[in-house]
Amino acid sequence: MFKSHPKGLLAAALSNMGERFGYYIMNAVLVLFLCSKFGLSEENSTLIYSFFYAGIYLLALVGGWIADKTQNYKGTIMTGLIVMASGYVMLSIPILSTSQNIYWLLPLTCLALFIIAFGNGLFKGNLQALVGQMYDNFEAEAAKQGEEALKIAKSKRDSGFQIFYVFINVGGVIAPFVAPLLREWWLKTNGFLYNAKLPALCHEYLEKGQQMAAGQIENLQTLAAEVTGNAETLIDATFCTNYLQIFNEGVHYSFIASVAAMLISLTIFFFTKKIFPNPEKKVAATSDYTPEERAAAAKEIKQRLYALFAVLFIAIFFWFAFHQNGTSLSLFARDFVNSSSVAPEIWQALNPFFVIVLTPVIIWFFGMLATRGKVISTPRKIAIGMAIAGTAYLFLMVYSMMQGYPSANDFRALPVAESSAMLSGPWVLIVLYFFLTVAELFISPLGLSFVSKVAPKHLQGLCQGLWLGATAVGNLMLWVGPLMYNAWPIWKAWAVFLTVCLISMGIMLGMVKWLERVTGESAK
């Protein structure tokens, strides 16, 4: 798999696994953790989540600028891993949130999230830029062997980024299991069982006491009996406080695993960094160019940047729809899917699992088409990916309509017995994440490849940061999903994401010919 690619590709992918491990832990638990720890509403939790994930990608612009300015990509990458690890250390300290300390504990938690996001900004885009530089050098060496060798080398870039993408997701498969398993182990150690709906009711009781709605007190009593195995469990502030403390301590411990993952990635990168390119050693060209040559070069750079920003515009809306997996789709898994045997966070492992399983199939499929002379250009693949993302939301919309699901707020207010009878089977999430992952494989790694093709040589870190910046803009809108999810019959929320995907696909198809000219690709 790696023999026809630059030798640093595997090392780069393994170095990124730690970051992906931490990313998928946060993706799986952050919204639900903020709700269970601080008693925040879904809307407020997803607002913090949106800013955190926007920060992860937006700060990649800062990281890219630093690396481009200093030409020290490797040092910036290692610093990013250390900074991320320090943020996870802060999150791993299990302090019980109370009405007396929330005024400083919640800001401290947000500060830790910012530190993680800043470290990620130093790390992520610059490692991707290094991969792009590997392929620049790979193609330059091939050019010395002739036109045919160069053509073969250029054909490897898309599949190379797909291989990079599949290997970095290995950490993502493991991560979503860590927090739920630690939490359930800690709950059992302290005489409790897990229930996803109980923390919200405990927070409501601590806030309102016996002033809670009668139906909610009944639900609290029912769930308390389930998690203790005792129908006579006394519902009071002590029970609620104890359950919340034990429930959240297990999640805090999972952040220690993220620290370990960062240190492993740092170790791998440190001992393999010599095989990565050293752009800081490149000598700037001093050839005398004619005014016409300079004008032509400037025009080409402008065209490349125009193409880059056009694709970035489409990427915004893809990530707005796709990253609902950590917000409204995560809430859907908690509220509407039977989690008696599988915690809602664990379903986040489906996405990286499908990335690993499906990437070889997609690489084979594109390779088969290429051997038959039916090459699909990168821009066209991205348009296809938007259509597939739309298919995922079409499925969920139709299913939710058939089930007659109300808004999430109305659903949670139902008696436990009635809402339990309406829960979906896990197969719904399996189908949903299958389509979303296929869409991701058509867009995310190929988007990285596209950026590496059009980025000017002196702006590679910044351009990879721009790709991540587009992801940030999409993430800034993530909080809209839970608003619709809680207020409308949920099929309407899925219909909005379906519409976004279809409109984006149409715009992308309208630009395909122009983008193919800019990148030098041809659709056959």
Solvent accessible surface area in square Angstrom, and as a share of the most:
residue,aa,sasa,rsa
1,M,129,0.58
2,F,51,0.21
3,K,197,0.83
4,S,46,0.30
5,H,17,0.08
6,P,17,0.11
7,K,164,0.70
8,G,1,0.01
9,L,0,0.00
10,L,65,0.32
11,A,10,0.08
12,A,0,0.00
13,A,0,0.00
14,L,58,0.29
15,S,0,0.00
16,N,1,0.01
17,M,46,0.20
18,G,5,0.05
19,E,1,0.00
20,R,13,0.05
21,F,21,0.09
22,G,0,0.00
23,Y,11,0.04
24,Y,5,0.02
25,I,0,0.00
26,M,1,0.00
27,N,2,0.01
28,A,2,0.01
29,V,3,0.01
30,L,1,0.01
31,V,2,0.01
32,L,17,0.09
33,F,5,0.02
34,L,0,0.00
35,C,15,0.09
36,S,6,0.04
37,K,10,0.04
38,F,13,0.05
39,G,34,0.33
40,L,34,0.17
41,S,48,0.31
42,E,22,0.10
43,E,51,0.23
44,N,77,0.40
45,S,0,0.00
46,T,0,0.00
47,L,71,0.35
48,I,34,0.17
49,Y,1,0.00
50,S,1,0.00
51,F,122,0.51
52,F,12,0.05
53,Y,1,0.00
54,A,3,0.02
55,G,16,0.15
56,I,4,0.02
57,Y,10,0.04
58,L,82,0.41
59,L,32,0.16
60,A,0,0.00
61,L,47,0.23
62,V,60,0.34
63,G,0,0.00
64,G,1,0.01
65,W,143,0.50
66,I,50,0.25
67,A,0,0.00
68,D,21,0.11
69,K,145,0.61
70,T,79,0.46
71,Q,55,0.24
72,N,74,0.38
73,Y,5,0.02
74,K,26,0.11
75,G,20,0.19
76,T,11,0.06
77,I,0,0.00
78,M,35,0.15
79,T,65,0.38
80,G,0,0.00
81,L,1,0.00
82,I,100,0.51
83,V,32,0.18
84,M,1,0.00
85,A,9,0.07
86,S,52,0.34
87,G,0,0.00
88,Y,4,0.01
89,V,72,0.42
90,M,54,0.24
91,L,8,0.04
92,S,15,0.09
93,I,97,0.49
94,P,55,0.35
95,I,58,0.29
96,L,52,0.26
97,S,18,0.11
98,T,52,0.30
99,S,94,0.60
100,Q,138,0.61
101,N,22,0.12
102,I,53,0.27
103,Y,160,0.61
104,W,105,0.37
105,L,7,0.04
106,L,36,0.18
107,P,74,0.47
108,L,67,0.33
109,T,10,0.06
110,C,47,0.28
111,L,89,0.44
112,A,1,0.01
113,L,5,0.03
114,F,115,0.48
115,I,39,0.20
116,I,2,0.01
117,A,2,0.02
118,F,64,0.27
119,G,0,0.00
120,N,4,0.02
121,G,1,0.01
122,L,9,0.04
123,F,0,0.00
124,K,14,0.06
125,G,1,0.01
126,N,0,0.00
127,L,0,0.00
128,Q,5,0.02
129,A,1,0.01
130,L,0,0.00
131,V,0,0.00
132,G,2,0.02
133,Q,9,0.04
134,M,9,0.04
135,Y,0,0.00
136,D,21,0.11
137,N,57,0.29
138,F,59,0.24
139,E,23,0.10
140,A,55,0.43
141,E,96,0.43
142,A,11,0.08
143,A,49,0.38
144,K,158,0.67
145,Q,140,0.62
146,G,32,0.31
147,E,137,0.62
148,E,114,0.51
149,A,25,0.19
150,L,33,0.17
151,K,137,0.58
152,I,92,0.47
153,A,4,0.03
154,K,111,0.47
155,S,76,0.49
156,K,53,0.23
157,R,9,0.03
158,D,20,0.10
159,S,21,0.14
160,G,0,0.00
161,F,0,0.00
162,Q,4,0.02
163,I,5,0.03
164,F,0,0.00
165,Y,14,0.05
166,V,9,0.05
167,F,54,0.22
168,I,4,0.02
169,N,1,0.00
170,V,50,0.29
171,G,4,0.03
172,G,0,0.00
173,V,35,0.20
174,I,94,0.48
175,A,0,0.00
176,P,1,0.01
177,F,79,0.33
178,V,26,0.15
179,A,1,0.01
180,P,0,0.00
181,L,106,0.53
182,L,53,0.27
183,R,4,0.01
184,E,49,0.22
185,W,137,0.48
186,W,56,0.20
187,L,0,0.00
188,K,131,0.56
189,T,83,0.48
190,N,61,0.31
191,G,55,0.53
192,F,25,0.11
193,L,88,0.44
194,Y,40,0.15
195,N,29,0.15
196,A,17,0.13
197,K,58,0.25
198,L,0,0.00
199,P,4,0.03
200,A,62,0.48
201,L,14,0.07
202,C,0,0.00
203,H,35,0.15
204,E,40,0.18
205,Y,21,0.08
206,L,74,0.37
207,E,139,0.62
208,K,97,0.41
209,G,21,0.20
210,Q,118,0.52
211,Q,153,0.68
212,M,8,0.04
213,A,63,0.49
214,A,86,0.66
215,G,43,0.41
216,Q,37,0.16
217,I,44,0.22
218,E,117,0.53
219,N,10,0.05
220,L,0,0.00
221,Q,61,0.27
222,T,56,0.32
223,L,5,0.03
224,A,0,0.00
225,A,23,0.18
226,E,91,0.41
227,V,3,0.02
228,T,41,0.24
229,G,70,0.68
230,N,73,0.38
231,A,80,0.62
232,E,146,0.65
233,T,19,0.11
234,L,132,0.66
235,I,20,0.10
236,D,42,0.22
237,A,54,0.42
238,T,88,0.51
239,F,17,0.07
240,C,0,0.00
241,T,41,0.24
242,N,67,0.34
243,Y,0,0.00
244,L,7,0.03
245,Q,67,0.30
246,I,22,0.11
247,F,12,0.05
248,N,8,0.04
249,E,23,0.10
250,G,0,0.00
251,V,3,0.02
252,H,9,0.04
253,Y,59,0.23
254,S,0,0.00
255,F,0,0.00
256,I,97,0.49
257,A,31,0.24
258,S,0,0.00
259,V,25,0.14
260,A,50,0.39
261,A,12,0.09
262,M,1,0.00
263,L,94,0.47
264,I,107,0.54
265,S,1,0.01
266,L,36,0.18
267,T,70,0.41
268,I,50,0.25
269,F,0,0.00
270,F,104,0.43
271,F,152,0.63
272,T,37,0.22
273,K,55,0.23
274,K,182,0.77
275,I,67,0.34
276,F,4,0.02
277,P,16,0.10
278,N,48,0.25
279,P,15,0.10
280,E,82,0.37
281,K,149,0.63
282,K,126,0.53
283,V,139,0.80
284,A,81,0.63
285,A,82,0.64
286,T,124,0.72
287,S,72,0.47
288,D,138,0.72
289,Y,110,0.42
290,T,65,0.38
291,P,99,0.62
292,E,127,0.57
293,E,88,0.39
294,R,143,0.52
295,A,63,0.49
296,A,62,0.48
297,A,51,0.39
298,A,48,0.37
299,K,136,0.57
300,E,91,0.41
301,I,60,0.30
302,K,117,0.50
303,Q,65,0.29
304,R,62,0.22
305,L,45,0.22
306,Y,122,0.47
307,A,0,0.00
308,L,0,0.00
309,F,106,0.44
310,A,16,0.12
311,V,1,0.01
312,L,9,0.05
313,F,94,0.39
314,I,1,0.00
315,A,2,0.02
316,I,29,0.15
317,F,59,0.24
318,F,0,0.00
319,W,13,0.05
320,F,14,0.06
321,A,0,0.00
322,F,6,0.02
323,H,6,0.03
324,Q,0,0.00
325,N,2,0.01
326,G,1,0.01
327,T,0,0.00
328,S,0,0.00
329,L,0,0.00
330,S,2,0.01
331,L,0,0.00
332,F,0,0.00
333,A,4,0.03
334,R,18,0.06
335,D,0,0.00
336,F,0,0.00
337,V,1,0.00
338,N,65,0.34
339,S,20,0.13
340,S,103,0.67
341,S,99,0.64
342,V,40,0.23
343,A,3,0.02
344,P,1,0.01
345,E,3,0.02
346,I,25,0.13
347,W,24,0.08
348,Q,2,0.01
349,A,6,0.05
350,L,26,0.13
351,N,0,0.00
352,P,0,0.00
353,F,96,0.40
354,F,24,0.10
355,V,0,0.00
356,I,53,0.27
357,V,69,0.40
358,L,23,0.12
359,T,1,0.01
360,P,61,0.38
361,V,82,0.47
362,I,16,0.08
363,I,40,0.21
364,W,156,0.55
365,F,83,0.34
366,F,22,0.09
367,G,34,0.32
368,M,45,0.20
369,L,26,0.13
370,A,51,0.40
371,T,118,0.69
372,R,157,0.57
373,G,37,0.36
374,K,112,0.47
375,V,62,0.36
376,I,36,0.18
377,S,0,0.00
378,T,0,0.00
379,P,0,0.00
380,R,67,0.24
381,K,13,0.05
382,I,3,0.01
383,A,1,0.01
384,I,62,0.32
385,G,0,0.00
386,M,0,0.00
387,A,33,0.26
388,I,32,0.16
389,A,0,0.00
390,G,2,0.02
391,T,52,0.30
392,A,0,0.00
393,Y,0,0.00
394,L,80,0.40
395,F,43,0.18
396,L,0,0.00
397,M,28,0.12
398,V,63,0.36
399,Y,25,0.10
400,S,0,0.00
401,M,96,0.43
402,M,151,0.68
403,Q,74,0.33
404,G,52,0.50
405,Y,4,0.02
406,P,35,0.22
407,S,6,0.04
408,A,0,0.00
409,N,76,0.39
410,D,85,0.44
411,F,1,0.01
412,R,64,0.23
413,A,70,0.54
414,L,46,0.23
415,P,76,0.48
416,V,29,0.16
417,A,84,0.65
418,E,86,0.39
419,S,8,0.05
420,S,56,0.36
421,A,89,0.69
422,M,54,0.24
423,L,41,0.20
424,S,3,0.02
425,G,23,0.23
426,P,49,0.31
427,W,129,0.45
428,V,0,0.00
429,L,0,0.00
430,I,74,0.38
431,V,45,0.26
432,L,0,0.00
433,Y,3,0.01
434,F,77,0.32
435,F,60,0.25
436,L,0,0.00
437,T,0,0.00
438,V,21,0.12
439,A,0,0.00
440,E,5,0.02
441,L,1,0.00
442,F,18,0.08
443,I,1,0.01
444,S,6,0.04
445,P,0,0.00
446,L,0,0.00
447,G,0,0.00
448,L,6,0.03
449,S,0,0.00
450,F,0,0.00
451,V,0,0.00
452,S,9,0.06
453,K,51,0.21
454,V,2,0.01
455,A,5,0.04
456,P,9,0.06
457,K,145,0.62
458,H,116,0.52
459,L,48,0.24
460,Q,10,0.04
461,G,0,0.00
462,L,51,0.25
463,C,1,0.00
464,Q,3,0.01
465,G,0,0.00
466,L,36,0.18
467,W,4,0.01
468,L,4,0.02
469,G,6,0.06
470,A,6,0.05
471,T,2,0.01
472,A,1,0.00
473,V,62,0.36
474,G,0,0.00
475,N,0,0.00
476,L,64,0.32
477,M,60,0.27
478,L,0,0.00
479,W,92,0.32
480,V,45,0.26
481,G,0,0.00
482,P,0,0.00
483,L,75,0.37
484,M,14,0.06
485,Y,0,0.00
486,N,5,0.03
487,A,72,0.56
488,W,100,0.35
489,P,51,0.32
490,I,0,0.00
491,W,76,0.27
492,K,82,0.35
493,A,0,0.00
494,W,0,0.00
495,A,24,0.18
496,V,50,0.29
497,F,0,0.00
498,L,23,0.12
499,T,69,0.40
500,V,28,0.16
501,C,0,0.00
502,L,82,0.41
503,I,104,0.53
504,S,3,0.02
505,M,47,0.21
506,G,39,0.38
507,I,71,0.36
508,M,0,0.00
509,L,82,0.41
510,G,69,0.66
511,M,38,0.17
512,V,2,0.01
513,K,133,0.56
514,W,68,0.24
515,L,0,0.00
516,E,9,0.04
517,R,170,0.62
518,V,29,0.17
519,T,29,0.17
520,G,68,0.65
521,E,41,0.18
522,S,64,0.41
523,A,35,0.27
524,K,153,0.65
